[in-house]
Amino acid sequence: MTPLERILAKAITEVVIRLDLSADGAITPAATMQVIEPVAVLLQELSEQARQALADLINQFAHQEPDPERHLTAWETPETLGLLI
């Protein structure tokens, strides 16, 4: 992956982590879905190979995450975004 693709993948991962781990009441589950759903729909336009490559990259970020809660959320991000079909 190019540096641009790595940064975009990391940014998407960070957004999912922040939304998922936001304090109760800070953002509703419905608001979270309003952010994540359009991203997941756009990612479906990628080829299966590209979706798998993105999922693999996100999993690399998860492995590098020292915080257990953030690690788990990052690990679940490919599924959250519908990359693993």
mmCIF file of the C-alpha atoms, coordinates in Angstrom:
data_MODEL
# 
_entry.id   MODEL 
# 
loop_
_atom_site.group_PDB 
_atom_site.id 
_atom_site.type_symbol 
_atom_site.label_atom_id 
_atom_site.label_alt_id 
_atom_site.label_comp_id 
_atom_site.label_asym_id 
_atom_site.label_entity_id 
_atom_site.label_seq_id 
_atom_site.pdbx_PDB_ins_code 
_atom_site.Cartn_x 
_atom_site.Cartn_y 
_atom_site.Cartn_z 
_atom_site.occupancy 
_atom_site.B_iso_or_equiv 
_atom_site.pdbx_formal_charge 
_atom_site.auth_seq_id 
_atom_site.auth_comp_id 
_atom_site.auth_asym_id 
_atom_site.auth_atom_id 
_atom_site.pdbx_PDB_model_num 
ATOM 1  C CA . MET A 1 1  ? 0.000   0.000   0.000  1.00 0.00 ? 1  MET A CA 1 
ATOM 2  C CA . THR A 1 2  ? 1.079   3.528   -0.683 1.00 0.00 ? 2  THR A CA 1 
ATOM 3  C CA . PRO A 1 3  ? 1.745   6.033   2.123  1.00 0.00 ? 3  PRO A CA 1 
ATOM 4  C CA . LEU A 1 4  ? -1.565  7.725   1.242  1.00 0.00 ? 4  LEU A CA 1 
ATOM 5  C CA . GLU A 1 5  ? -3.472  4.456   1.528  1.00 0.00 ? 5  GLU A CA 1 
ATOM 6  C CA . ARG A 1 6  ? -1.782  3.677   4.863  1.00 0.00 ? 6  ARG A CA 1 
ATOM 7  C CA . ILE A 1 7  ? -2.686  7.089   6.276  1.00 0.00 ? 7  ILE A CA 1 
ATOM 8  C CA . LEU A 1 8  ? -6.290  6.835   5.065  1.00 0.00 ? 8  LEU A CA 1 
ATOM 9  C CA . ALA A 1 9  ? -6.613  3.334   6.537  1.00 0.00 ? 9  ALA A CA 1 
ATOM 10 C CA . LYS A 1 10 ? -5.182  4.546   9.841  1.00 0.00 ? 10 LYS A CA 1 
ATOM 11 C CA . ALA A 1 11 ? -7.556  7.541   9.816  1.00 0.00 ? 11 ALA A CA 1 
ATOM 12 C CA . ILE A 1 12 ? -10.588 5.319   9.212  1.00 0.00 ? 12 ILE A CA 1 
ATOM 13 C CA . THR A 1 13 ? -9.445  3.005   12.003 1.00 0.00 ? 13 THR A CA 1 
ATOM 14 C CA . GLU A 1 14 ? -8.986  5.927   14.381 1.00 0.00 ? 14 GLU A CA 1 
ATOM 15 C CA . VAL A 1 15 ? -12.467 7.269   13.625 1.00 0.00 ? 15 VAL A CA 1 
ATOM 16 C CA . VAL A 1 16 ? -14.044 3.876   14.318 1.00 0.00 ? 16 VAL A CA 1 
ATOM 17 C CA . ILE A 1 17 ? -12.088 3.531   17.566 1.00 0.00 ? 17 ILE A CA 1 
ATOM 18 C CA . ARG A 1 18 ? -13.037 7.015   18.752 1.00 0.00 ? 18 ARG A CA 1 
ATOM 19 C CA . LEU A 1 19 ? -16.705 6.502   17.924 1.00 0.00 ? 19 LEU A CA 1 
ATOM 20 C CA . ASP A 1 20 ? -16.827 3.074   19.544 1.00 0.00 ? 20 ASP A CA 1 
ATOM 21 C CA . LEU A 1 21 ? -15.017 4.121   22.702 1.00 0.00 ? 21 LEU A CA 1 
ATOM 22 C CA . SER A 1 22 ? -16.660 7.515   23.166 1.00 0.00 ? 22 SER A CA 1 
ATOM 23 C CA . ALA A 1 23 ? -18.110 8.143   26.595 1.00 0.00 ? 23 ALA A CA 1 
ATOM 24 C CA . ASP A 1 24 ? -21.685 7.035   27.126 1.00 0.00 ? 24 ASP A CA 1 
ATOM 25 C CA . GLY A 1 25 ? -23.956 9.818   26.017 1.00 0.00 ? 25 GLY A CA 1 
ATOM 26 C CA . ALA A 1 26 ? -21.211 11.632  24.089 1.00 0.00 ? 26 ALA A CA 1 
ATOM 27 C CA . ILE A 1 27 ? -22.445 10.118  20.844 1.00 0.00 ? 27 ILE A CA 1 
ATOM 28 C CA . THR A 1 28 ? -25.470 7.914   20.416 1.00 0.00 ? 28 THR A CA 1 
ATOM 29 C CA . PRO A 1 29 ? -25.321 4.533   18.685 1.00 0.00 ? 29 PRO A CA 1 
ATOM 30 C CA . ALA A 1 30 ? -27.582 5.972   15.977 1.00 0.00 ? 30 ALA A CA 1 
ATOM 31 C CA . ALA A 1 31 ? -25.163 8.862   15.378 1.00 0.00 ? 31 ALA A CA 1 
ATOM 32 C CA . THR A 1 32 ? -22.272 6.413   15.248 1.00 0.00 ? 32 THR A CA 1 
ATOM 33 C CA . MET A 1 33 ? -24.060 4.418   12.564 1.00 0.00 ? 33 MET A CA 1 
ATOM 34 C CA . GLN A 1 34 ? -24.785 7.613   10.612 1.00 0.00 ? 34 GLN A CA 1 
ATOM 35 C CA . VAL A 1 35 ? -21.016 8.126   10.396 1.00 0.00 ? 35 VAL A CA 1 
ATOM 36 C CA . ILE A 1 36 ? -19.902 4.532   9.824  1.00 0.00 ? 36 ILE A CA 1 
ATOM 37 C CA . GLU A 1 37 ? -22.620 3.331   7.446  1.00 0.00 ? 37 GLU A CA 1 
ATOM 38 C CA . PRO A 1 38 ? -21.803 5.601   4.474  1.00 0.00 ? 38 PRO A CA 1 
ATOM 39 C CA . VAL A 1 39 ? -18.111 4.733   4.840  1.00 0.00 ? 39 VAL A CA 1 
ATOM 40 C CA . ALA A 1 40 ? -18.913 1.013   4.843  1.00 0.00 ? 40 ALA A CA 1 
ATOM 41 C CA . VAL A 1 41 ? -21.071 1.460   1.730  1.00 0.00 ? 41 VAL A CA 1 
ATOM 42 C CA . LEU A 1 42 ? -18.262 3.268   -0.088 1.00 0.00 ? 42 LEU A CA 1 
ATOM 43 C CA . LEU A 1 43 ? -15.768 0.571   0.876  1.00 0.00 ? 43 LEU A CA 1 
ATOM 44 C CA . GLN A 1 44 ? -18.013 -2.036  -0.775 1.00 0.00 ? 44 GLN A CA 1 
ATOM 45 C CA . GLU A 1 45 ? -17.047 -0.469  -4.102 1.00 0.00 ? 45 GLU A CA 1 
ATOM 46 C CA . LEU A 1 46 ? -13.519 -1.841  -3.606 1.00 0.00 ? 46 LEU A CA 1 
ATOM 47 C CA . SER A 1 47 ? -12.604 -5.175  -5.117 1.00 0.00 ? 47 SER A CA 1 
ATOM 48 C CA . GLU A 1 48 ? -12.571 -8.167  -2.786 1.00 0.00 ? 48 GLU A CA 1 
ATOM 49 C CA . GLN A 1 49 ? -8.770  -8.140  -2.982 1.00 0.00 ? 49 GLN A CA 1 
ATOM 50 C CA . ALA A 1 50 ? -8.606  -4.439  -2.025 1.00 0.00 ? 50 ALA A CA 1 
ATOM 51 C CA . ARG A 1 51 ? -11.033 -4.942  0.869  1.00 0.00 ? 51 ARG A CA 1 
ATOM 52 C CA . GLN A 1 52 ? -8.897  -7.826  2.140  1.00 0.00 ? 52 GLN A CA 1 
ATOM 53 C CA . ALA A 1 53 ? -5.729  -5.711  1.809  1.00 0.00 ? 53 ALA A CA 1 
ATOM 54 C CA . LEU A 1 54 ? -7.393  -2.913  3.788  1.00 0.00 ? 54 LEU A CA 1 
ATOM 55 C CA . ALA A 1 55 ? -8.559  -5.373  6.452  1.00 0.00 ? 55 ALA A CA 1 
ATOM 56 C CA . ASP A 1 56 ? -5.017  -6.759  6.711  1.00 0.00 ? 56 ASP A CA 1 
ATOM 57 C CA . LEU A 1 57 ? -3.609  -3.265  7.110  1.00 0.00 ? 57 LEU A CA 1 
ATOM 58 C CA . ILE A 1 58 ? -6.131  -2.394  9.813  1.00 0.00 ? 58 ILE A CA 1 
ATOM 59 C CA . ASN A 1 59 ? -5.210  -5.626  11.611 1.00 0.00 ? 59 ASN A CA 1 
ATOM 60 C CA . GLN A 1 60 ? -1.554  -4.528  11.498 1.00 0.00 ? 60 GLN A CA 1 
ATOM 61 C CA . PHE A 1 61 ? -2.589  -1.312  13.238 1.00 0.00 ? 61 PHE A CA 1 
ATOM 62 C CA . ALA A 1 62 ? -4.501  -3.364  15.813 1.00 0.00 ? 62 ALA A CA 1 
ATOM 63 C CA . HIS A 1 63 ? -1.378  -5.401  16.586 1.00 0.00 ? 63 HIS A CA 1 
ATOM 64 C CA . GLN A 1 64 ? 0.567   -2.181  17.176 1.00 0.00 ? 64 GLN A CA 1 
ATOM 65 C CA . GLU A 1 65 ? -2.034  -0.772  19.565 1.00 0.00 ? 65 GLU A CA 1 
ATOM 66 C CA . PRO A 1 66 ? -0.813  -1.086  23.173 1.00 0.00 ? 66 PRO A CA 1 
ATOM 67 C CA . ASP A 1 67 ? -4.135  -0.187  24.832 1.00 0.00 ? 67 ASP A CA 1 
ATOM 68 C CA . PRO A 1 68 ? -6.234  -3.380  25.147 1.00 0.00 ? 68 PRO A CA 1 
ATOM 69 C CA . GLU A 1 69 ? -9.569  -1.653  24.578 1.00 0.00 ? 69 GLU A CA 1 
ATOM 70 C CA . ARG A 1 70 ? -8.344  0.225   21.497 1.00 0.00 ? 70 ARG A CA 1 
ATOM 71 C CA . HIS A 1 71 ? -6.638  -2.966  20.277 1.00 0.00 ? 71 HIS A CA 1 
ATOM 72 C CA . LEU A 1 72 ? -9.902  -4.921  20.438 1.00 0.00 ? 72 LEU A CA 1 
ATOM 73 C CA . THR A 1 73 ? -11.869 -2.177  18.697 1.00 0.00 ? 73 THR A CA 1 
ATOM 74 C CA . ALA A 1 74 ? -9.236  -1.872  15.957 1.00 0.00 ? 74 ALA A CA 1 
ATOM 75 C CA . TRP A 1 75 ? -9.241  -5.661  15.558 1.00 0.00 ? 75 TRP A CA 1 
ATOM 76 C CA . GLU A 1 76 ? -13.030 -5.567  15.049 1.00 0.00 ? 76 GLU A CA 1 
ATOM 77 C CA . THR A 1 77 ? -12.902 -2.639  12.607 1.00 0.00 ? 77 THR A CA 1 
ATOM 78 C CA . PRO A 1 78 ? -12.719 -4.698  9.384  1.00 0.00 ? 78 PRO A CA 1 
ATOM 79 C CA . GLU A 1 79 ? -15.914 -6.487  10.375 1.00 0.00 ? 79 GLU A CA 1 
ATOM 80 C CA . THR A 1 80 ? -17.532 -3.228  11.509 1.00 0.00 ? 80 THR A CA 1 
ATOM 81 C CA . LEU A 1 81 ? -16.829 -1.732  8.086  1.00 0.00 ? 81 LEU A CA 1 
ATOM 82 C CA . GLY A 1 82 ? -18.088 -4.781  6.207  1.00 0.00 ? 82 GLY A CA 1 
ATOM 83 C CA . LEU A 1 83 ? -14.703 -5.579  4.716  1.00 0.00 ? 83 LEU A CA 1 
ATOM 84 C CA . LEU A 1 84 ? -14.930 -9.254  5.608  1.00 0.00 ? 84 LEU A CA 1 
ATOM 85 C CA . ILE A 1 85 ? -17.769 -10.812 3.667  1.00 0.00 ? 85 ILE A CA 1 
# 
